[in-house]
């Protein structure tokens, strides 16, 4: 008997052999294990490495199952890596080109598709209005609040400034054009109140071109919903909220819901100059700025700005003290002169190795103007080796796809290792009074961005500068210092060392620690323009409520808030 396969005639013996071969192939196929898709989100597909197939997804939290597994195995460095990969995912999702309907572009490099996703969000001054008015966003339904397709530019972008001119705002796309006026990352400092600076850490950052850096804050729709629902956008509403027993509890994100949880973004922008800066190495946008003038006035300028710093603060179920991620443009402090002989760092004069670093600019003359002497910036804590390695992977993937984000780097990610732990009191001894100031035992202890915490990076100083001192109390002057210097032997005792207040310690700044001090207004006297504020852990890690809110109605304007306060 003969069989025919595709027109060929073969013998019974040949047919049996063929059938055996086919059966063997089938068994081999059945036994071959195909690799499964990763059980978690796609950004963890190559964990612990960076996954090169980037997406526009913004998960509301880290992968809790992976975090729990790694913690159980005591692989704490890999837990940090999970948070760092989450930081990169948030950064790319926020900067992903998005159309006016909120739809993400097919690819990260499709920049003609739309502006970055975050440009659909509200600026802090559109919610916390300088006159304390109810923001227009609060009259919209929740679903419409993410789409910021219009912006009221008839009001100033910062308290004390004048509004932008009609010529500057006519036909402007609020997503494509930045309107900037704040010139300090600490407080509401602008060209109208430069003469009011009286405290440390409050001052502008001036780049190597002699230009001021400008700052902007964006608030996501989840947080806007919460602020509107509780009338926390002005001092009046905060006083009523607090006196009614209210406690600020922002929405938190979960891994199963994208774009969930409160998110606040802070951007640092520097003015780029043709012939001096390589625009291709920056995310750029056209901007109109209210620049401090030469005689103490204000000058409106149309410029191109480049992004040099970006803070991401995000509240999630695993991190009630929030997850803090900070990014910088790679040329802020250093460039490779061999590969790029015409480039120069944005905030370092390489020809002045003896220049004093991180010094507040000095005002001169009766008008108290800044002579625009560039800031010599210095990073107190170098990038950790694991961040350097991860950034190299991310930058290589982004370079391959031709994305401008190849020129940005993650500085670090701060998160709570024990969210239920209460803060350590200022007088309870070291190291906890510093390392656990906000509660939650955050790691790393310190986190700074050179464009935003420039003047906090002092290095060795008294520990009390990073402790939650009682209201009205400053670091003690004089008296015995015990212990005199903090060192590894004391640190490894495994118990608090008291008093540890004036002890010489290494101090920079902590996002979690600083933001834990934020509160809300609990009373207000319109006649004097003064009031009282709640204490630590009452503002849910957001300085916006206390720092940006104004009084609605007739009142003496509140004085600009500087010092340790943050946006």
C-alpha positions as CSV (number, residue, x, y, z in Angstrom):
1,X,0.0,0.0,0.0
2,X,1.3,3.4,-0.9
3,X,0.4,6.9,0.5
4,X,0.6,10.2,-1.2
5,X,2.0,13.3,0.6
6,X,1.8,16.5,-1.4
7,X,1.6,14.4,-4.6
8,X,4.5,12.1,-3.7
9,X,4.1,8.4,-3.5
10,X,5.9,6.6,-0.6
11,X,5.9,3.0,0.7
12,X,4.2,1.8,3.9
13,X,7.7,1.5,5.6
14,X,8.5,5.1,4.5
15,X,5.2,6.2,5.7
16,X,5.7,4.7,9.1
17,X,9.1,6.4,9.4
18,X,7.6,9.7,8.3
19,X,4.8,9.3,10.9
20,X,7.3,8.6,13.6
21,X,9.3,11.7,12.7
22,X,6.2,13.8,12.7
23,X,5.1,12.4,16.1
24,X,8.6,13.1,17.5
25,X,8.5,16.6,16.3
26,X,5.1,17.0,17.9
27,X,6.4,15.6,21.2
28,X,9.4,18.0,21.0
29,X,7.1,20.9,20.4
30,X,4.8,19.9,23.3
31,X,7.8,19.7,25.6
32,X,9.4,23.0,24.5
33,X,8.6,25.7,27.2
34,X,7.9,29.0,25.7
35,X,9.0,32.0,27.8
36,X,6.0,33.5,29.5
37,X,5.4,37.2,29.5
38,X,6.5,38.9,32.7
39,X,3.8,38.6,35.4
40,X,4.3,42.2,36.4
41,X,4.3,45.5,34.5
42,X,6.3,45.8,31.3
43,X,8.9,48.1,32.7
44,X,10.1,45.2,34.9
45,X,10.4,42.8,32.0
46,X,14.2,42.8,32.2
47,X,14.4,43.2,36.0
48,X,16.8,44.2,37.5
49,X,17.9,45.8,34.3
50,X,16.2,48.6,32.3
51,X,13.6,47.2,29.8
52,X,14.3,48.9,26.5
53,X,10.8,48.5,25.2
54,X,9.4,51.6,26.9
55,X,5.7,52.3,27.3
56,X,3.5,55.2,28.3
57,X,2.1,53.4,31.3
58,X,2.0,55.1,34.7
59,X,1.2,52.5,37.3
60,X,-0.2,53.9,40.6
61,X,2.5,52.1,42.6
62,X,5.4,49.7,42.4
63,X,4.8,46.0,41.9
64,X,3.9,45.0,45.5
65,X,4.3,41.3,44.9
66,X,7.9,41.8,43.7
67,X,8.7,44.2,46.5
68,X,7.3,41.8,49.1
69,X,9.3,38.9,47.6
70,X,12.6,40.8,47.5
71,X,12.1,42.1,51.1
72,X,11.4,38.6,52.3
73,X,14.7,37.5,50.7
74,X,16.5,40.5,52.2
75,X,17.5,41.7,48.8
76,X,17.2,45.3,49.8
77,X,19.5,46.6,47.0
78,X,17.1,45.1,44.5
79,X,14.1,46.6,46.2
80,X,15.8,50.0,45.7
81,X,16.3,49.0,42.0
82,X,12.6,48.3,41.7
83,X,11.8,51.8,43.0
84,X,14.5,53.3,40.6
85,X,12.9,51.5,37.6
86,X,9.6,52.8,38.7
87,X,11.1,56.3,38.8
88,X,12.3,56.0,35.2
89,X,8.8,54.6,34.2
90,X,7.1,57.6,35.8
91,X,9.5,60.0,34.2
92,X,9.0,58.6,30.7
93,X,5.2,58.3,31.0
94,X,4.9,61.9,32.2
95,X,7.0,63.1,29.3
96,X,5.4,60.9,26.7
97,X,3.9,62.9,23.8
98,X,0.1,63.0,24.3
99,X,-2.7,64.6,22.3
100,X,-5.4,66.9,23.6
101,X,-7.7,64.0,24.3
102,X,-5.1,62.4,26.6
103,X,-4.1,59.7,24.1
104,X,-0.5,58.7,24.2
105,X,1.6,58.7,21.0
106,X,2.6,55.3,19.6
107,X,6.2,56.0,20.3
108,X,8.2,58.2,22.8
109,X,9.8,60.0,19.9
110,X,6.6,61.0,18.2
111,X,6.9,64.6,19.4
112,X,4.7,66.0,16.7
113,X,1.8,63.9,18.2
114,X,1.5,66.3,21.1
115,X,3.2,67.9,24.1
116,X,4.3,65.8,27.2
117,X,1.5,64.3,29.2
118,X,2.1,66.6,32.2
119,X,1.2,69.6,30.1
120,X,-2.5,68.5,30.4
121,X,-2.3,69.1,34.2
122,X,-2.9,72.3,36.1
123,X,-0.2,74.7,37.2
124,X,0.0,75.3,40.9
125,X,-0.9,79.0,40.4
126,X,-4.1,78.1,38.5
127,X,-5.3,76.2,41.5
128,X,-3.8,78.3,44.3
129,X,-4.7,81.6,42.8
130,X,-2.9,84.8,43.9
131,X,-6.2,86.4,44.9
132,X,-7.6,83.3,46.6
133,X,-10.4,82.9,44.1
134,X,-12.0,79.6,43.5
135,X,-10.2,78.0,40.5
136,X,-12.1,77.4,37.3
137,X,-11.1,73.7,37.5
138,X,-13.3,73.3,40.6
139,X,-16.3,74.1,38.5
140,X,-15.5,71.3,36.1
141,X,-16.5,67.7,36.4
142,X,-13.7,65.5,37.6
143,X,-13.2,63.8,34.3
144,X,-12.6,67.1,32.6
145,X,-10.0,68.4,35.0
146,X,-7.0,66.6,33.4
147,X,-7.5,68.4,30.1
148,X,-5.9,71.7,30.5
149,X,-6.6,73.1,27.0
150,X,-7.3,76.6,28.3
151,X,-5.4,78.7,30.8
152,X,-6.5,82.0,32.4
153,X,-3.4,84.2,31.9
154,X,-5.3,87.4,32.9
155,X,-3.9,86.7,36.4
156,X,-0.2,86.7,37.4
157,X,1.6,83.5,37.7
158,X,3.0,84.4,41.1
159,X,1.9,86.7,43.9
160,X,3.1,90.3,43.4
161,X,3.8,90.0,39.7
162,X,1.8,91.7,37.0
163,X,-0.1,89.6,34.5
164,X,1.5,88.8,31.1
165,X,0.8,91.2,28.3
166,X,-2.0,90.5,25.8
167,X,0.7,90.4,23.1
168,X,2.5,87.6,24.9
169,X,-0.6,85.5,25.6
170,X,-2.6,86.0,22.4
171,X,-3.0,82.7,20.6
172,X,-0.6,81.0,22.9
173,X,-1.1,77.2,23.4
174,X,-1.0,76.6,27.1
175,X,0.4,73.1,26.5
176,X,3.2,74.2,24.2
177,X,4.3,77.5,25.9
178,X,5.6,77.9,29.4
179,X,4.6,81.1,31.3
180,X,7.2,81.5,34.1
181,X,7.8,84.0,36.9
182,X,9.2,82.2,40.0
183,X,13.0,82.3,40.3
184,X,13.6,80.2,43.4
185,X,12.9,76.6,44.1
186,X,12.3,77.6,47.7
187,X,9.2,79.8,48.3
188,X,7.4,82.2,46.1
189,X,10.3,84.3,45.0
190,X,9.9,86.5,41.9
191,X,11.0,89.7,40.4
192,X,8.6,91.7,42.5
193,X,9.9,90.6,45.9
194,X,13.6,89.9,45.5
195,X,14.3,92.6,48.1
196,X,12.3,90.7,50.8
197,X,14.8,87.8,51.1
198,X,15.9,87.6,54.7
199,X,16.5,83.9,55.4
200,X,19.1,81.4,54.3
201,X,18.5,79.0,51.4
202,X,16.2,81.5,49.6
203,X,17.7,82.8,46.4
204,X,17.8,82.4,42.7
205,X,20.1,80.0,40.8
206,X,22.0,81.7,38.0
207,X,23.5,79.7,35.2
208,X,26.8,80.2,33.4
209,X,25.1,82.5,30.8
210,X,24.1,84.8,33.6
211,X,20.4,83.8,33.3
212,X,18.0,83.1,36.2
213,X,16.6,79.6,36.4
214,X,12.7,79.6,36.5
215,X,10.5,77.1,38.4
216,X,7.1,75.7,37.7
217,X,4.8,73.2,39.6
218,X,2.1,71.0,38.1
219,X,-0.6,69.2,40.0
220,X,-2.3,66.0,38.7
221,X,-6.1,65.7,38.4
222,X,-6.4,63.3,41.4
223,X,-5.0,65.9,43.7
224,X,-6.9,68.7,42.1
225,X,-10.1,66.8,42.7
226,X,-9.2,66.4,46.4
227,X,-8.3,70.1,46.8
228,X,-11.6,71.2,45.1
229,X,-13.7,68.8,47.1
230,X,-12.3,70.1,50.4
231,X,-11.9,73.8,49.4
232,X,-8.2,73.7,50.3
233,X,-7.1,76.0,47.5
234,X,-7.3,79.1,49.6
235,X,-6.6,80.2,53.2
236,X,-10.3,80.5,54.0
237,X,-11.0,76.9,53.0
238,X,-8.0,75.6,54.9
239,X,-9.1,77.4,58.1
240,X,-12.6,76.1,57.9
241,X,-11.3,72.6,57.1
242,X,-8.9,72.5,60.0
243,X,-11.4,74.0,62.5
244,X,-13.9,71.4,61.4
245,X,-11.5,68.6,62.4
246,X,-10.4,67.8,58.9
247,X,-7.1,66.0,58.2
248,X,-5.4,66.3,54.9
249,X,-5.3,62.9,53.2
250,X,-4.4,63.0,49.6
251,X,-5.5,60.1,47.3
252,X,-2.9,57.3,47.0
253,X,-2.1,55.1,44.0
254,X,-2.3,51.3,43.7
255,X,-0.5,49.1,41.2
256,X,-3.7,48.0,39.5
257,X,-4.8,51.5,38.4
258,X,-2.7,53.6,36.0
259,X,-2.4,57.3,36.8
260,X,-3.8,56.8,40.3
261,X,-2.7,58.7,43.4
262,X,-1.7,62.3,44.0
263,X,1.3,63.5,42.0
264,X,3.1,66.9,42.2
265,X,5.8,67.9,39.7
266,X,8.4,70.6,40.0
267,X,10.4,71.8,36.9
268,X,13.6,73.8,36.7
269,X,14.0,75.6,33.4
270,X,17.0,77.6,32.1
271,X,17.0,80.0,29.2
272,X,18.9,78.7,26.3
273,X,21.0,80.9,24.0
274,X,21.9,80.2,20.4
275,X,25.7,79.9,19.9
276,X,26.2,79.0,23.6
277,X,23.9,76.0,24.2
278,X,23.2,72.8,22.2
279,X,19.4,72.8,22.1
280,X,19.4,69.2,20.9
281,X,20.5,68.0,24.3
282,X,17.5,69.5,26.1
283,X,13.7,69.1,26.2
284,X,12.8,72.6,25.0
285,X,9.7,74.7,25.0
286,X,9.0,78.3,24.0
287,X,8.4,80.4,27.1
288,X,7.4,83.9,28.3
289,X,9.2,84.8,31.5
290,X,8.9,87.7,34.0
291,X,12.6,88.3,34.4
292,X,14.2,90.5,37.1
293,X,15.2,93.8,35.4
294,X,18.5,95.7,35.8
295,X,16.9,98.4,38.0
296,X,14.8,96.2,40.3
297,X,11.8,96.1,37.9
298,X,10.3,93.3,35.8
299,X,11.0,92.6,32.1
300,X,8.8,90.4,30.0
301,X,10.8,88.2,27.6
302,X,10.0,85.6,25.0
303,X,12.7,82.9,25.1
304,X,13.3,79.2,24.6
305,X,13.8,77.2,27.8
306,X,15.5,73.9,28.4
307,X,14.5,71.5,31.1
308,X,17.4,71.1,33.6
309,X,15.6,69.5,36.6
310,X,12.4,67.6,37.4
311,X,11.1,66.5,40.8
312,X,8.3,63.8,41.0
313,X,6.4,63.4,44.2
314,X,3.8,60.6,44.1
315,X,1.7,59.1,46.9
316,X,1.0,55.4,46.8
317,X,-0.3,52.6,48.9
318,X,3.2,51.3,49.7
319,X,4.5,54.9,50.4
320,X,2.2,57.1,52.4
321,X,5.2,59.3,52.9
322,X,5.3,59.5,49.1
323,X,7.8,58.3,46.6
324,X,10.3,61.0,45.6
325,X,12.1,60.8,42.3
326,X,14.4,63.5,41.0
327,X,16.0,63.8,37.5
328,X,18.5,66.2,36.0
329,X,19.9,67.1,32.6
330,X,23.3,65.4,32.3
331,X,25.2,68.7,31.5
332,X,24.3,70.5,34.7
333,X,27.6,69.9,36.4
334,X,30.0,68.2,34.0
335,X,30.6,67.5,30.3
336,X,33.0,65.4,28.4
337,X,35.4,67.9,26.7
338,X,36.9,65.3,24.5
339,X,33.6,64.2,23.0
340,X,32.0,67.6,23.2
341,X,34.8,70.3,23.0
342,X,32.4,73.2,22.6
343,X,30.0,72.3,25.4
344,X,30.2,73.7,28.9
345,X,28.3,72.7,32.1
346,X,25.2,74.7,32.9
347,X,26.1,75.5,36.5
348,X,29.9,75.1,36.8
349,X,32.8,77.3,35.6
350,X,35.4,74.7,34.8
351,X,38.0,77.4,34.6
352,X,37.5,78.4,38.3
353,X,38.4,75.4,40.4
354,X,38.8,77.7,43.4
355,X,35.3,79.2,43.1
356,X,33.3,78.9,46.3
357,X,30.4,76.5,45.7
358,X,26.7,76.8,46.4
359,X,26.8,80.4,47.5
360,X,23.7,82.4,47.5
361,X,23.9,85.3,45.0
362,X,24.4,88.7,46.7
363,X,22.1,91.7,46.0
364,X,23.7,95.1,45.4
365,X,22.6,98.7,45.3
366,X,19.5,100.4,46.6
367,X,17.3,98.4,44.3
368,X,18.7,95.1,45.6
369,X,19.4,93.6,42.2
370,X,21.5,90.6,41.5
371,X,24.6,91.3,39.2
372,X,24.0,88.0,37.5
373,X,27.2,86.4,38.6
374,X,26.9,82.6,37.8
375,X,26.4,80.1,40.6
376,X,29.2,77.6,41.1
377,X,27.1,74.5,41.9
378,X,28.4,71.4,43.6
379,X,26.7,68.1,44.4
380,X,27.3,67.1,48.0
381,X,26.4,63.4,47.5
382,X,27.7,61.9,44.2
383,X,25.4,59.7,42.2
384,X,25.4,56.1,43.7
385,X,27.1,53.5,41.6
386,X,23.8,51.6,41.0
387,X,22.2,54.7,39.7
388,X,25.1,55.3,37.3
389,X,24.8,51.8,36.0
390,X,21.0,52.0,35.6
391,X,21.2,55.4,33.9
392,X,23.7,54.0,31.4
393,X,21.2,51.3,30.4
394,X,18.3,53.7,30.1
395,X,20.3,56.3,28.2
396,X,21.6,53.6,25.8
397,X,18.0,52.5,25.0
398,X,16.8,56.0,24.6
399,X,19.8,56.9,22.4
400,X,19.0,54.0,20.1
401,X,15.5,55.3,19.6
402,X,16.7,58.9,19.1
403,X,15.0,60.4,22.1
404,X,16.1,63.6,23.7
405,X,15.5,61.9,27.1
406,X,18.9,60.2,26.6
407,X,20.4,63.4,28.0
408,X,18.7,63.0,31.4
409,X,19.6,61.0,34.5
410,X,17.9,59.7,37.6
411,X,19.7,61.2,40.7
412,X,17.9,58.8,43.2
413,X,14.5,57.6,44.5
414,X,13.5,58.1,48.1
415,X,10.8,55.9,49.7
416,X,9.8,54.7,53.2
417,X,11.2,51.3,54.3
418,X,8.8,51.2,57.3
419,X,5.8,53.3,56.5
420,X,4.1,52.8,59.9
421,X,7.1,54.0,61.9
422,X,6.4,57.4,63.6
423,X,8.9,60.3,63.3
424,X,11.8,60.4,65.7
425,X,11.7,63.5,68.0
426,X,14.3,66.1,67.6
427,X,15.7,65.5,71.1
428,X,15.5,61.7,71.0
429,X,19.1,61.4,69.8
430,X,21.1,60.5,66.8
431,X,20.9,59.1,64.2
432,X,17.1,58.8,64.3
433,X,16.4,62.5,64.8
434,X,17.9,63.1,61.4
435,X,17.5,59.8,59.5
436,X,13.9,59.3,60.6
437,X,12.7,62.9,61.0
438,X,9.6,62.3,58.8
439,X,8.8,58.8,60.0
440,X,8.8,55.8,57.8
441,X,12.6,55.4,57.9
442,X,13.2,56.7,54.4
443,X,16.0,55.5,52.2
444,X,18.2,57.1,51.1
445,X,18.3,59.5,54.0
446,X,19.1,62.5,51.8
447,X,17.9,63.4,48.3
448,X,18.6,66.6,46.5
449,X,18.5,68.0,43.0
450,X,21.3,70.5,42.2
451,X,18.8,72.8,40.4
452,X,16.4,72.9,43.3
453,X,18.3,72.3,46.6
454,X,21.5,74.1,45.6
455,X,21.9,76.1,48.8
456,X,21.0,73.2,51.1
457,X,24.0,71.2,50.2
458,X,26.4,72.4,52.9
459,X,28.0,69.2,54.0
460,X,29.2,69.2,57.7
461,X,27.0,71.2,60.0
462,X,25.1,70.9,63.2
463,X,22.6,68.1,63.3
464,X,19.8,70.4,64.4
465,X,19.7,71.9,60.9
466,X,18.0,68.6,59.8
467,X,15.9,67.9,62.9
468,X,12.2,68.9,63.4
469,X,12.8,71.6,66.0
470,X,9.8,73.1,67.8
471,X,8.2,76.2,66.2
472,X,10.2,79.3,67.0
473,X,13.3,77.3,68.1
474,X,16.6,77.7,66.3
475,X,19.8,75.7,66.6
476,X,21.2,76.5,70.1
477,X,24.2,78.8,70.2
478,X,27.0,77.9,72.5
479,X,27.0,75.4,75.3
480,X,28.4,71.9,75.5
481,X,28.1,69.8,72.3
482,X,27.6,66.1,73.0
483,X,28.7,64.1,71.2
484,X,30.9,66.6,69.4
485,X,31.2,64.7,66.1
486,X,29.0,62.0,64.6
487,X,31.0,59.0,63.4
488,X,30.6,55.4,62.3
489,X,31.4,54.0,65.8
490,X,28.6,56.0,67.3
491,X,26.3,55.1,64.4
492,X,26.9,51.4,64.8
493,X,26.0,51.3,68.5
494,X,22.5,50.4,67.6
495,X,20.9,52.8,70.1
496,X,20.2,56.5,70.2
497,X,23.0,58.8,71.3
498,X,21.7,61.9,73.1
499,X,21.3,64.8,73.0
500,X,22.8,65.0,69.4
501,X,21.5,68.4,68.7
502,X,24.6,70.5,68.0
503,X,26.6,67.5,67.0
504,X,28.7,68.1,63.9
505,X,27.1,65.8,61.2
506,X,26.9,65.5,57.4
507,X,23.7,67.2,56.3
508,X,22.2,68.0,53.0
509,X,18.4,67.8,52.5
510,X,15.7,65.2,52.4
511,X,12.6,65.4,50.2
512,X,10.6,63.3,52.7
513,X,12.1,65.1,55.7
514,X,11.4,68.6,54.4
515,X,7.9,67.9,53.1
516,X,6.9,66.2,56.4
517,X,7.1,69.7,58.0
518,X,4.3,71.0,55.7
519,X,1.1,72.1,57.3
520,X,-2.1,74.1,56.5
521,X,-3.5,77.4,57.7
522,X,-5.5,77.0,60.9
523,X,-6.4,80.7,61.5
524,X,-6.1,84.0,59.6
525,X,-6.3,87.7,60.5
526,X,-7.2,89.7,57.4
527,X,-6.2,93.0,59.1
528,X,-2.6,92.0,59.7
529,X,-2.2,89.4,56.9
530,X,-0.9,86.8,59.5
531,X,-2.2,83.5,60.8
532,X,-1.3,80.2,62.4
533,X,-0.3,77.0,60.7
534,X,-0.5,73.3,61.7
535,X,2.6,71.3,62.4
536,X,4.5,68.3,61.1
537,X,2.6,65.6,59.2
538,X,-0.6,67.7,58.8
539,X,-0.2,68.8,55.2
540,X,0.3,65.3,53.8
541,X,3.8,66.0,52.5
542,X,2.7,68.9,50.3
543,X,4.0,72.4,50.8
544,X,1.5,73.8,48.3
545,X,-1.3,74.3,50.7
546,X,0.6,76.4,53.2
547,X,2.9,78.1,50.8
548,X,0.8,78.9,47.7
549,X,-2.6,79.6,49.2
550,X,-3.9,83.2,49.5
551,X,-6.9,84.7,51.3
552,X,-10.1,85.3,49.3
553,X,-11.4,88.7,50.2
554,X,-10.1,91.9,51.7
555,X,-6.8,91.2,53.5
556,X,-3.3,92.3,53.9
557,X,-1.3,90.2,51.5
558,X,0.7,87.4,53.2
559,X,4.4,87.9,53.1
560,X,6.4,85.7,50.7
561,X,7.4,82.4,52.4
562,X,11.0,81.5,52.2
563,X,13.4,79.7,54.6
564,X,13.0,76.0,54.9
565,X,9.6,76.0,53.1
566,X,9.4,74.1,49.8
567,X,7.0,73.8,46.9
